[in-house]
Amino acid sequence: GTRGEGIVVATIDTGVLYTHTALVGSYRGALGGGSFNHDYSWYDPTGTCTAAPCDNNGHGTHTMGTIVGDDGTNRIGMAPKARWIAARGCVSSGCASTDLVAAGQWMLAPTDLAGRNPRADLRPQLVSNSWGSSSGSDTFYRQTVSAWVASGILPVFANGNAGPACG
């Protein structure tokens, strides 16, 4: 019976199409009536779409749909009553380590769109990461994950974006 009420989830991926019918109602930046304020709900260290969430690949939108997707008829998300925020750590199908780390740090204390006024009280309770590494033993993200855990954020990673085995 738990449906995500009262929590904020986040994704670091290719972005999110925030106007998608299954996602717009649970976007934390949605003010209602078709108005939005993306401060503290969207971050793009890649510089691709800094003013509002976008997703030129579709993968981030897909993964956020798996988490919170609900268009009123089709409840596809695991936590359809949760609110969501996102950071774009990947452009198309590639993810630069610097962008992933910047996105991970932003999750600890989201900022306004200008990158100012950090608010740790607006951090999510869970961050989903659905991007892979070809080596399977890359530890560049260890400090980010440790900081999340220390601050009460549950890190979630997809296992199987790339192989072989658990790579």
NUMINU-963946 format. One record per residue (C-alpha): residue number from 1; residue in one letter; x, z, y. Coordinates in Angstrom, 2 decimals, decimal comma. Layout:
<nodes>
<n=NUM res=A xx=X zz=Z yy=Y> $
...
</nodes>
This chain:
<nodes>
<n=1 res=G xx=0,00 zz=0,00 yy=0,00> $
<n=2 res=T xx=2,96 zz=0,14 yy=2,36> $
<n=3 res=R xx=2,90 zz=-2,99 yy=4,52> $
<n=4 res=G xx=5,63 zz=-2,27 yy=7,09> $
<n=5 res=E xx=3,55 zz=-0,47 yy=9,68> $
<n=6 res=G xx=5,65 zz=1,12 yy=12,41> $
<n=7 res=I xx=8,99 zz=-0,50 yy=11,54> $
<n=8 res=V xx=11,06 zz=-3,28 yy=13,05> $
<n=9 res=V xx=12,88 zz=-5,70 yy=10,79> $
<n=10 res=A xx=15,51 zz=-8,21 yy=11,82> $
<n=11 res=T xx=17,24 zz=-11,26 yy=10,49> $
<n=12 res=I xx=20,61 zz=-12,80 yy=11,13> $
<n=13 res=D xx=20,32 zz=-16,42 yy=10,11> $
<n=14 res=T xx=19,73 zz=-19,87 yy=11,66> $
<n=15 res=G xx=17,22 zz=-18,40 yy=14,11> $
<n=16 res=V xx=13,44 zz=-18,17 yy=13,87> $
<n=17 res=L xx=10,67 zz=-20,42 yy=15,16> $
<n=18 res=Y xx=8,90 zz=-17,58 yy=16,95> $
<n=19 res=T xx=5,73 zz=-19,61 yy=17,55> $
<n=20 res=H xx=5,17 zz=-20,24 yy=13,82> $
<n=21 res=T xx=1,59 zz=-19,22 yy=13,00> $
<n=22 res=A xx=2,70 zz=-16,84 yy=10,24> $
<n=23 res=L xx=5,26 zz=-15,12 yy=12,52> $
<n=24 res=V xx=4,09 zz=-15,16 yy=16,14> $
<n=25 res=G xx=1,73 zz=-12,21 yy=15,72> $
<n=26 res=S xx=4,46 zz=-9,89 yy=14,49> $
<n=27 res=Y xx=7,24 zz=-10,96 yy=16,88> $
<n=28 res=R xx=8,24 zz=-7,96 yy=18,98> $
<n=29 res=G xx=8,68 zz=-10,25 yy=21,99> $
<n=30 res=A xx=5,04 zz=-11,39 yy=21,87> $
<n=31 res=L xx=3,05 zz=-9,87 yy=24,73> $
<n=32 res=G xx=-0,28 zz=-11,46 yy=23,74> $
<n=33 res=G xx=-2,20 zz=-14,32 yy=25,25> $
<n=34 res=G xx=0,67 zz=-16,74 yy=24,64> $
<n=35 res=S xx=3,13 zz=-14,75 yy=26,80> $
<n=36 res=F xx=6,56 zz=-13,65 yy=25,60> $
<n=37 res=N xx=9,45 zz=-11,49 yy=26,72> $
<n=38 res=H xx=12,51 zz=-12,18 yy=24,57> $
<n=39 res=D xx=14,64 zz=-9,34 yy=25,99> $
<n=40 res=Y xx=15,71 zz=-6,98 yy=23,17> $
<n=41 res=S xx=14,08 zz=-9,23 yy=20,55> $
<n=42 res=W xx=16,36 zz=-12,28 yy=20,48> $
<n=43 res=Y xx=20,10 zz=-12,89 yy=20,66> $
<n=44 res=D xx=22,08 zz=-16,10 yy=20,25> $
<n=45 res=P xx=25,86 zz=-15,70 yy=20,31> $
<n=46 res=T xx=26,20 zz=-19,38 yy=19,33> $
<n=47 res=G xx=24,93 zz=-20,40 yy=22,77> $
<n=48 res=T xx=22,52 zz=-22,91 yy=21,25> $
<n=49 res=C xx=19,23 zz=-21,41 yy=22,43> $
<n=50 res=T xx=19,83 zz=-18,36 yy=24,58> $
<n=51 res=A xx=16,47 zz=-18,21 yy=26,42> $
<n=52 res=A xx=14,10 zz=-18,09 yy=23,43> $
<n=53 res=P xx=14,30 zz=-18,02 yy=19,63> $
<n=54 res=C xx=14,77 zz=-21,36 yy=17,91> $
<n=55 res=D xx=15,62 zz=-22,59 yy=14,42> $
<n=56 res=N xx=16,90 zz=-26,13 yy=13,99> $
<n=57 res=N xx=17,39 zz=-25,64 yy=10,26> $
<n=58 res=G xx=14,26 zz=-23,79 yy=9,12> $
<n=59 res=H xx=16,09 zz=-21,34 yy=6,88> $
<n=60 res=G xx=15,80 zz=-18,35 yy=9,21> $
<n=61 res=T xx=12,10 zz=-19,04 yy=9,74> $
<n=62 res=H xx=11,65 zz=-19,21 yy=5,96> $
<n=63 res=T xx=13,43 zz=-15,92 yy=5,32> $
<n=64 res=M xx=11,53 zz=-14,13 yy=8,12> $
<n=65 res=G xx=8,31 zz=-15,48 yy=6,59> $
<n=66 res=T xx=9,30 zz=-13,89 yy=3,29> $
<n=67 res=I xx=9,65 zz=-10,58 yy=5,10> $
<n=68 res=V xx=6,67 zz=-10,48 yy=7,51> $
<n=69 res=G xx=4,74 zz=-13,74 yy=7,13> $
<n=70 res=D xx=0,99 zz=-13,42 yy=7,71> $
<n=71 res=D xx=-1,23 zz=-15,96 yy=9,46> $
<n=72 res=G xx=-4,40 zz=-13,98 yy=8,89> $
<n=73 res=T xx=-5,27 zz=-15,85 yy=5,72> $
<n=74 res=N xx=-1,99 zz=-16,33 yy=3,89> $
<n=75 res=R xx=-0,12 zz=-13,04 yy=3,53> $
<n=76 res=I xx=3,22 zz=-14,21 yy=2,23> $
<n=77 res=G xx=5,49 zz=-11,49 yy=3,62> $
<n=78 res=M xx=6,60 zz=-8,33 yy=1,87> $
<n=79 res=A xx=5,92 zz=-6,28 yy=5,03> $
<n=80 res=P xx=3,28 zz=-8,21 yy=7,01> $
<n=81 res=K xx=2,57 zz=-5,32 yy=9,40> $
<n=82 res=A xx=6,21 zz=-4,90 yy=10,51> $
<n=83 res=R xx=7,44 zz=-6,25 yy=13,86> $
<n=84 res=W xx=10,50 zz=-8,52 yy=13,88> $
<n=85 res=I xx=13,51 zz=-9,44 yy=16,00> $
<n=86 res=A xx=16,30 zz=-11,91 yy=15,27> $
<n=87 res=A xx=19,82 zz=-13,02 yy=16,08> $
<n=88 res=R xx=21,18 zz=-16,49 yy=15,46> $
<n=89 res=G xx=24,42 zz=-16,09 yy=13,56> $
<n=90 res=C xx=24,36 zz=-19,54 yy=12,01> $
<n=91 res=V xx=24,05 zz=-23,00 yy=13,50> $
<n=92 res=S xx=22,39 zz=-25,43 yy=11,11> $
<n=93 res=S xx=24,01 zz=-24,63 yy=7,77> $
<n=94 res=G xx=27,29 zz=-23,10 yy=8,97> $
<n=95 res=C xx=28,00 zz=-19,56 yy=10,14> $
<n=96 res=A xx=31,06 zz=-18,66 yy=12,21> $
<n=97 res=S xx=32,44 zz=-15,19 yy=11,51> $
<n=98 res=T xx=32,59 zz=-14,44 yy=15,24> $
<n=99 res=D xx=28,88 zz=-15,25 yy=15,66> $
<n=100 res=L xx=27,89 zz=-13,18 yy=12,63> $
<n=101 res=V xx=29,87 zz=-10,17 yy=13,88> $
<n=102 res=A xx=28,43 zz=-10,51 yy=17,41> $
<n=103 res=A xx=24,90 zz=-10,71 yy=15,96> $
<n=104 res=G xx=25,59 zz=-7,70 yy=13,75> $
<n=105 res=Q xx=26,85 zz=-5,66 yy=16,69> $
<n=106 res=W xx=23,81 zz=-6,64 yy=18,79> $
<n=107 res=M xx=21,55 zz=-5,18 yy=16,09> $
<n=108 res=L xx=23,03 zz=-1,72 yy=16,78> $
<n=109 res=A xx=21,87 zz=-1,77 yy=20,41> $
<n=110 res=P xx=19,88 zz=-4,87 yy=21,36> $
<n=111 res=T xx=20,31 zz=-6,08 yy=24,95> $
<n=112 res=D xx=18,31 zz=-8,10 yy=27,41> $
<n=113 res=L xx=18,86 zz=-11,88 yy=27,41> $
<n=114 res=A xx=21,68 zz=-11,50 yy=29,93> $
<n=115 res=G xx=23,58 zz=-9,33 yy=27,45> $
<n=116 res=R xx=23,14 zz=-6,20 yy=29,54> $
<n=117 res=N xx=21,32 zz=-2,87 yy=29,28> $
<n=118 res=P xx=21,87 zz=-2,08 yy=25,57> $
<n=119 res=R xx=19,11 zz=-0,02 yy=23,94> $
<n=120 res=A xx=20,02 zz=1,65 yy=20,66> $
<n=121 res=D xx=16,47 zz=3,01 yy=20,50> $
<n=122 res=L xx=15,26 zz=-0,59 yy=19,98> $
<n=123 res=R xx=17,47 zz=-1,33 yy=16,97> $
<n=124 res=P xx=15,69 zz=-2,43 yy=13,79> $
<n=125 res=Q xx=15,31 zz=-0,29 yy=10,69> $
<n=126 res=L xx=16,32 zz=-3,19 yy=8,41> $
<n=127 res=V xx=18,49 zz=-6,30 yy=8,86> $
<n=128 res=S xx=18,14 zz=-9,21 yy=6,45> $
<n=129 res=N xx=21,16 zz=-11,49 yy=5,96> $
<n=130 res=S xx=20,69 zz=-14,68 yy=3,98> $
<n=131 res=W xx=24,00 zz=-16,42 yy=4,43> $
<n=132 res=G xx=26,77 zz=-16,76 yy=1,88> $
<n=133 res=S xx=30,49 zz=-16,88 yy=1,53> $
<n=134 res=S xx=32,34 zz=-19,29 yy=-0,68> $
<n=135 res=S xx=34,94 zz=-16,69 yy=-1,63> $
<n=136 res=G xx=32,66 zz=-13,84 yy=-2,69> $
<n=137 res=S xx=35,34 zz=-11,34 yy=-1,68> $
<n=138 res=D xx=35,28 zz=-11,73 yy=2,09> $
<n=139 res=T xx=35,30 zz=-8,29 yy=3,75> $
<n=140 res=F xx=35,11 zz=-9,33 yy=7,43> $
<n=141 res=Y xx=31,59 zz=-7,82 yy=7,70> $
<n=142 res=R xx=32,36 zz=-4,44 yy=6,15> $
<n=143 res=Q xx=32,70 zz=-2,56 yy=9,47> $
<n=144 res=T xx=29,42 zz=-4,03 yy=10,73> $
<n=145 res=V xx=27,55 zz=-2,93 yy=7,61> $
<n=146 res=S xx=29,15 zz=0,53 yy=7,76> $
<n=147 res=A xx=28,03 zz=0,92 yy=11,38> $
<n=148 res=W xx=24,48 zz=-0,14 yy=10,44> $
<n=149 res=V xx=24,31 zz=2,41 yy=7,65> $
<n=150 res=A xx=25,69 zz=5,15 yy=9,92> $
<n=151 res=S xx=22,98 zz=4,36 yy=12,50> $
<n=152 res=G xx=20,14 zz=4,34 yy=9,96> $
<n=153 res=I xx=19,79 zz=0,56 yy=9,54> $
<n=154 res=L xx=19,22 zz=-0,68 yy=5,99> $
<n=155 res=P xx=21,34 zz=-3,80 yy=5,35> $
<n=156 res=V xx=19,79 zz=-6,39 yy=3,03> $
<n=157 res=F xx=21,77 zz=-9,36 yy=1,73> $
<n=158 res=A xx=20,64 zz=-12,29 yy=-0,36> $
<n=159 res=N xx=22,58 zz=-12,60 yy=-3,58> $
<n=160 res=G xx=22,89 zz=-16,17 yy=-4,65> $
<n=161 res=N xx=23,08 zz=-18,41 yy=-1,60> $
<n=162 res=A xx=26,34 zz=-19,74 yy=-2,99> $
<n=163 res=G xx=28,04 zz=-19,43 yy=-6,33> $
<n=164 res=P xx=29,35 zz=-19,37 yy=-8,87> $
<n=165 res=A xx=27,97 zz=-16,12 yy=-10,29> $
<n=166 res=C xx=27,65 zz=-13,43 yy=-7,61> $
<n=167 res=G xx=29,89 zz=-15,18 yy=-5,06> $
</nodes>
